[in-house]
Amino acid sequence: MTAVPVPEAGGLPVAREAELARLTQVLDALGNGRGSVVEITGEPGIGKTRLATALLDLAARRRLPVARAHAVRGGAVPLQVFRDAFEARRGFPRPAGGGGRVFAEFHDRPARWAAGGVLVLDDVHRCDPASTAALVRLVRSVVAGPFVLALAHRPRQTPPELRDALEDGVRTGTLTRIEPGPLDAEATAVLLAARHTCAGPAPHAHERANHPPSSHEPAVVREFASQVCAAAEGNPRHLRLLLAARWRPGHWPDRPGTDIDGLLHEAKPLIAELDALTPPAATAMAAAAVLGTPFRPQDVARVAGLGLDPTLDAFAELEHADLVRPADWSGALRFRHPVVGHVAYERAGSSVRLRAHHRALDLVTARGGRAAERARHAEHLLGTEGLDAARTLAEGAAEIAARSPATAARWFRLALETLPDRDGDRAARTALELACCRALIASGQPAEARARAHELLGAPRAELTDSQTLQAHTVWADAERQLGRYKEATAVVGAALGLLPRPLPDPLPAEAVRLAIEYGLIHVVRGTHEQARTLLREAARAAGGADRTVLRVLSALCATHAGDIDEAGPEVTDCARLLDALPDPLAGRTPETLALLGCAELYLERFADAARHLARGPETADSDAGRPILMHRLLALAMAEQWTGRLDDSERRARQVETLAGALGAEGAVTLARAMRTTALVWSRGRGHAAEAVALVEEATTVAPPGRSWWATSATGLLAEARLLAGDAAGCRRTLLEGVGGERLPLVRPFSRPFLLALLATATLECGDLDRAHHLVRTAEVEAGRLGLPVQEAYVHEARARLHAADGEHDAAAKLFALAAGAFRAADMPVRYAWTLATGAPSCAEAEGPAEALRQLDVAETVARSYRASLVRERVEELRAELSGSDPAAHALGLLSDREREIADLAAEGLRTRDIAERLFLSPRTVETHLFRVYRKLGVSSRLTLSALLRRTG
């Protein structure tokens, strides 16, 4: 008989606030003289014992008497759990006399020996019949005295008579049921941080997908927590087992992790359950573990060598022990969780496992099983089966490479290590090496893939065919790109392109197609799109079928980035039509295709089409290979959602990208995601929460990667917009000038340059430099005219309208504000539409009268309410008050400090930041900080509105 050890009390359990609140209520009632029965029920490992311990801790803090006992598996002593509880009492008054005689007097009437305290009986599903009968009487009767009886049990293993009594108690309200559910990813992250499981040096950024996270990387911890929580199904015990095994996402569910000793050490309670099984049940359990879940009883019978009837009897015992459960309607079974099978597997001896794997391989082969199913067993037979097992591994790896690249890479490695390196097998061995490299890259192990590609290309030239040479260069370049070594990747792919005949052969061989695609992808991530256009167009003409569509999409995206809208527009339209006609497996055969198409549509202002193609895929990556593409898709979706007014969705998506990008080590994407989140927060929460957004701006600016990458310039533009929306015009201007190369914004892509020039012009105007603002708007008008994109033109129209308003030309301003607002509405940008309506209201009042301006503000407010854009609503309220004759901002002048009022007066006089700084002997940055506080307190957004307010209020 084995008793499961009780976990040590170490604080209250995580994410069980609701359950703890109910336990607290039970103790409150006990303090008022009312006893009760508490049932703590749930799955094995879900935390029942932890909650029972928490109940005792809470009671001890109140100095209440407590007693606790566990029912022992297979107990032969009647009333064992009551006897143990009686002996374990703490704080109860003890009647005189010997313990045995006293229990014989009081035995199963705890109201007489536990009055005023808390009695916890754990694992009561294991009770002996006499204890079970006593519990049924206690649950069905009204508690005779003021004490708490808490029962923890597994409902699947609890005797039916006790289950019925507990159900009756719930229905009649005489029993409090507490049923803890699975933990979520957030609670798992808290547990990870508390355990410090991830001590030690952090792995390379591109290998994080298959390693536990470092505790100092919050985004990586969140991503890992989400994955391991899903694998553990939110079960705390399963979570502890997987963490002890050093679980790896890419290996699951085939393997529990890399530390089997750690797994077995943590699994002592589960091993106690396995050790309690009869020999036939233990044999069947081991055979099932070798077969893997789900499994069929007839297969287990053959692998275990038991015969069908004894196997079915064994499974009856295993089901009663809740170690296995029905898998489906066909009669197949599964372990209650995969980690149970892994523990059972490791507990079986090596000779038992080898014999079982040999029988299982014969069984699968005889019924014509798939290569991957055979490879699962062949992996364990390399020491006895040799070459045959290695060939089976190679076949299985090829079959699963697309969906389980980490397992495929492991199998390819094992096959290559086992197969002989003979001249006659050189071509086949090279093909395996190349396949292994692809699987390594797809599973987040590009460094090893790069090393293997080096070895291949370093071999004598005659050992590689021309096709294999191109493939080796392609995987090498792919590995360099995944490692972020873009210059090296460009050099490698350039050298390989030099091996191709020119003009390119028609039809283009598959290895040349993949090389051309890799060439395009490298230039896309480098931001050197223009350099790839010529080759991509040529390769697209020579390729066929789906490959041609991929190359055309890449070419169109490069044309979009180059600002060649006349070429990009029709190409994107054609590619979208082709992909829309394909089923998902074919459309996504090259995973990048839909993401690249969606990005091109986004930049061409086809927001609905972009969202449709970007959303054509799962919200999570089903393999390591899909994680980088998923990150790009979600980034683009976050931007599309923000532009089309779904601010909460955009902010949520940006958080998701930040976590995923952090796990992948993509710092540029982390920065861009933070910038997207910042602008979404400003729009949705308004200036009252601007401090949080500005803090994000500062944080993102601090971690922004150096250099002139597309990531950095895109993030800079969004951060500048967030600063301006938050009322920091000077900060917006500084961010743009320092981050994107000067006033002409040379580092910005042509498709967004008009917007950022208009943004810079607006910030410059609000800083009081009217002449520079005019110059910038003229430049923006030229750039927008060159593109012909309606939304870019609308941004420039709005900036020109602001200049007209500043010059007092309100008729012209009102017309341009209306033109810009109409363009934003037509493009399905409701928040920007409402903002432009509000911004143009003062000019509308001057040109068409206050009534029309107020109507315009009503429309803006309605739209802002619909899309929860608090910033727009705040602006509408300010302008409506001004147009209605009241001035809610005037009283706020009294909130300014003396220094803030002094700086505000100087700014209203038209002095620039540097002039104010020199006059007051301050730094320009200090002046900008004071001005930002002034804007926030007064509810204004620029020096122009500040000047108007001060003139109006005196």
Secondary structure as GFF3:
##gff-version 3
##sequence-region A 1 954
A	DSSP	alpha_helix	17	31	.	.	.	ID=ss1
A	DSSP	beta_strand	36	41	.	.	.	ID=ss2
A	DSSP	alpha_helix	48	61	.	.	.	ID=ss3
A	DSSP	beta_strand	66	70	.	.	.	ID=ss4
A	DSSP	alpha_helix	80	87	.	.	.	ID=ss5
A	DSSP	alpha_helix	99	106	.	.	.	ID=ss6
A	DSSP	alpha_helix	110	113	.	.	.	ID=ss7
A	DSSP	beta_strand	118	122	.	.	.	ID=ss8
A	DSSP	three_ten_helix	124	126	.	.	.	ID=ss9
A	DSSP	alpha_helix	129	140	.	.	.	ID=ss10
A	DSSP	beta_strand	148	153	.	.	.	ID=ss11
A	DSSP	alpha_helix	160	172	.	.	.	ID=ss12
A	DSSP	beta_strand	175	178	.	.	.	ID=ss13
A	DSSP	alpha_helix	185	195	.	.	.	ID=ss14
A	DSSP	three_ten_helix	205	210	.	.	.	ID=ss15
A	DSSP	alpha_helix	218	232	.	.	.	ID=ss16
A	DSSP	alpha_helix	236	244	.	.	.	ID=ss17
A	DSSP	three_ten_helix	249	251	.	.	.	ID=ss18
A	DSSP	alpha_helix	260	266	.	.	.	ID=ss19
A	DSSP	alpha_helix	268	275	.	.	.	ID=ss20
A	DSSP	alpha_helix	279	291	.	.	.	ID=ss21
A	DSSP	alpha_helix	297	304	.	.	.	ID=ss22
A	DSSP	alpha_helix	308	320	.	.	.	ID=ss23
A	DSSP	beta_strand	324	326	.	.	.	ID=ss24
A	DSSP	beta_strand	333	335	.	.	.	ID=ss25
A	DSSP	alpha_helix	338	347	.	.	.	ID=ss26
A	DSSP	alpha_helix	350	366	.	.	.	ID=ss27
A	DSSP	alpha_helix	371	378	.	.	.	ID=ss28
A	DSSP	alpha_helix	382	385	.	.	.	ID=ss29
A	DSSP	alpha_helix	387	400	.	.	.	ID=ss30
A	DSSP	alpha_helix	405	418	.	.	.	ID=ss31
A	DSSP	three_ten_helix	423	425	.	.	.	ID=ss32
A	DSSP	alpha_helix	426	442	.	.	.	ID=ss33
A	DSSP	alpha_helix	446	458	.	.	.	ID=ss34
A	DSSP	three_ten_helix	461	463	.	.	.	ID=ss35
A	DSSP	alpha_helix	466	482	.	.	.	ID=ss36
A	DSSP	alpha_helix	486	497	.	.	.	ID=ss37
A	DSSP	alpha_helix	510	526	.	.	.	ID=ss38
A	DSSP	three_ten_helix	529	532	.	.	.	ID=ss39
A	DSSP	alpha_helix	533	542	.	.	.	ID=ss40
A	DSSP	alpha_helix	545	561	.	.	.	ID=ss41
A	DSSP	alpha_helix	565	580	.	.	.	ID=ss42
A	DSSP	alpha_helix	584	587	.	.	.	ID=ss43
A	DSSP	alpha_helix	592	603	.	.	.	ID=ss44
A	DSSP	alpha_helix	607	614	.	.	.	ID=ss45
A	DSSP	three_ten_helix	624	626	.	.	.	ID=ss46
A	DSSP	alpha_helix	627	643	.	.	.	ID=ss47
A	DSSP	alpha_helix	647	664	.	.	.	ID=ss48
A	DSSP	alpha_helix	667	685	.	.	.	ID=ss49
A	DSSP	three_ten_helix	687	689	.	.	.	ID=ss50
A	DSSP	alpha_helix	690	703	.	.	.	ID=ss51
A	DSSP	alpha_helix	710	725	.	.	.	ID=ss52
A	DSSP	alpha_helix	729	739	.	.	.	ID=ss53
A	DSSP	three_ten_helix	750	752	.	.	.	ID=ss54
A	DSSP	alpha_helix	753	766	.	.	.	ID=ss55
A	DSSP	alpha_helix	770	787	.	.	.	ID=ss56
A	DSSP	alpha_helix	790	806	.	.	.	ID=ss57
A	DSSP	alpha_helix	810	826	.	.	.	ID=ss58
A	DSSP	alpha_helix	830	839	.	.	.	ID=ss59
A	DSSP	alpha_helix	841	848	.	.	.	ID=ss60
A	DSSP	alpha_helix	850	866	.	.	.	ID=ss61
A	DSSP	alpha_helix	870	884	.	.	.	ID=ss62
A	DSSP	three_ten_helix	890	895	.	.	.	ID=ss63
A	DSSP	alpha_helix	898	908	.	.	.	ID=ss64
A	DSSP	alpha_helix	913	920	.	.	.	ID=ss65
A	DSSP	alpha_helix	924	938	.	.	.	ID=ss66
A	DSSP	alpha_helix	943	953	.	.	.	ID=ss67
###
